[in-house]
Amino acid sequence: ALRIKPSDEYFATYSKSNQILTELSKHTSSDMRRIVAINYNCSLELLEVLSNDEDYCVRYNVAYNLGCSKKIIKKLCHDEHFEVRCAAQSRIYDFQ
């Protein structure tokens, strides 16, 4: 198991390790999951998981992650939160 200080946002922001990002994406703090969601090194699989997060701010950051797939963006276009829908709709044209 990884031994990362939960408060250390550096790893969530700059890590290129999918293992570290996966561990941090399970953090109880939604702030940590938000930071992971915007990290451009996030795998598509991890972005898919985070696109279902209970915190709409995490889903919002997923929508703005440039590594996000069209499938995830399309799903987020129908999110229950207005902010997430707007973020996803602003990205949908990247795939046209």
C-alpha positions in Angstrom: 0.0 0.0 0.0 1.2 3.5 -0.7 2.1 5.7 2.2 1.2 9.2 1.1 0.3 12.0 3.5 -3.4 12.6 2.9 -2.8 16.4 3.1 0.0 16.4 0.5 -1.7 17.9 -2.5 1.6 17.9 -4.4 1.2 14.2 -5.4 -2.4 14.8 -6.6 -1.3 17.8 -8.7 1.9 16.7 -10.3 2.0 12.9 -10.1 2.4 10.9 -13.3 1.9 7.7 -11.5 -1.5 6.1 -12.1 -1.0 4.0 -8.9 -0.7 7.2 -6.8 -3.5 9.0 -8.6 -5.8 5.9 -8.2 -5.0 5.8 -4.4 -5.6 9.6 -4.1 -8.9 9.4 -6.0 -10.3 7.2 -3.2 -9.4 9.9 -0.6 -12.2 10.9 1.8 -11.5 14.6 1.0 -13.4 15.8 -2.0 -10.7 18.5 -2.3 -8.1 15.8 -3.0 -10.3 14.1 -5.5 -10.9 17.4 -7.3 -7.2 17.9 -7.7 -6.8 14.4 -9.0 -9.6 14.9 -11.5 -7.9 17.8 -13.2 -4.5 16.1 -13.4 -3.7 15.6 -17.1 -2.0 12.3 -16.3 -5.2 10.7 -15.1 -6.0 7.5 -17.0 -9.3 7.3 -18.9 -10.4 4.5 -16.5 -9.8 6.8 -13.5 -11.6 9.7 -15.2 -14.5 7.4 -15.8 -14.6 6.5 -12.1 -14.3 10.2 -11.0 -17.0 11.2 -13.4 -19.4 9.4 -11.1 -18.1 11.1 -7.9 -20.7 12.3 -5.4 -19.1 15.7 -5.4 -20.2 17.7 -8.4 -17.0 19.7 -8.2 -15.0 16.6 -8.9 -17.2 15.8 -12.0 -16.8 19.5 -13.1 -13.0 19.0 -13.0 -13.3 15.8 -14.9 -15.2 17.7 -17.7 -12.3 20.2 -17.9 -9.6 17.6 -18.0 -8.2 17.6 -21.5 -7.6 13.9 -21.4 -11.3 13.2 -20.9 -13.0 11.1 -23.6 -16.0 12.1 -25.7 -18.0 9.3 -24.0 -17.4 10.8 -20.6 -18.0 14.4 -21.8 -21.3 13.3 -23.4 -22.4 11.6 -20.1 -21.5 14.8 -18.1 -23.6 16.9 -20.5 -26.6 15.3 -18.8 -25.3 15.7 -15.2 -27.8 16.8 -12.6 -25.7 19.9 -11.7 -25.8 22.9 -14.1 -22.1 23.8 -13.6 -21.1 20.3 -14.7 -23.4 20.3 -17.7 -22.0 23.7 -18.8 -18.4 22.5 -18.4 -19.1 19.4 -20.4 -21.0 21.3 -23.1 -18.2 23.7 -23.5 -15.9 20.7 -24.2 -18.1 18.7 -26.5 -17.0 20.9 -29.5 -13.4 19.7 -28.9 -14.5 16.3 -30.4 -16.2 17.6 -33.5 
